Amino acid sequence: MDRQQISRLAHAHHPIAAPLADESVSRLLDRALAGRESGRMLDLGCGEGAWLLRALAARPQWRAIGVDLDAEALTRARESATALGVVRRIGLHHLDAREFTARESAARQSAARESAARSSVDRESSRGSASREQFDLVLCVGATHAFDGLLPTLAAARELLAPGGRLLVGEGFWEREPSQAALDGLGAAREDFADLATTTDRVVADGWTPVYGHVSTAQEWDDYEFSWTGSLAEWVLDHPDHPGAAAAREAADRHRAEWLRGYRGTLGFVTYLLRRD
């Protein structure tokens, strides 16, 4: 059983792959989409599309694109979009997030070069077309590892945002100095994260302004981790003869121990709503 399948099973009852309660997700989306009746949004590492589907269902004039490496998760996202009646407003791409952003950036640079070579009248027309290729909201919540960290994620998002656009990004931080058990449980190094103040300073120094944010509570963390391990363990109980049952049970037991005996109370999670300076 591969990691993607284990993750899908573990998130069966918590489709947002981050320690965020439903009310927190709703509040973050409301703030991120405030003031715009229509627009385009992009989720880098969308999984089964939980963020995008929730937004589209409530906002009929928005369109969305989701990018993920898990083909089965994208299939489920498409099925859910069909059931919700929003499938015509969402595009799903089976791509590495870095590859997608690199393609988008290259396409815009090419369009800009072509625009510069045209007459002033044609240039105005092309400029309007190019703006439609940018996004009013970019999301990357719990998936910054796809870009090897927070700052590279910010750099990738900067290339994708339309003027005045917003970025919703979720990242870990140290609530307290990590023990070796915490580092081992996460498979992390001390320098992989910083405390909340330092993390925020780095975001600001990179040219972004936090206009809203949410720090996940201990209750949100516990609910997420118990849901992750419990959903996976329950699947094993319901499918004892499945060829992947032993691997799934081992993953659930290991993850629970790493959390409870390792990083619980040490790793925090912050979701920033950002605008460019």
Secondary structure, 3 states (H helix, E strand, C coil): CCHHHHHHHHCCCCCCCCCCCHHHHHHHHHHHHCCCCCEEEEEECCCCCHHHHHHHHHCCCEEEEEEECCHHHHHHHHHHHHHHCCHHHEEEEECCHHHHHHHHHHHHHHHHHHHHCCCHHHHHHHHHHHHCCCEEEEEEECCHHHHCCHHHHHHHHHCCEEEEEEEEEEEEEECCCCCHHHHHHHCCCHHHCCCHHHHHHHHHHCCEEEEEEEECCHHHHHHHHHHHHHHHHHHHHHCCCCCCHHHHHHHHHHHHHHHHHHHCCCEEEEEEEEEEC
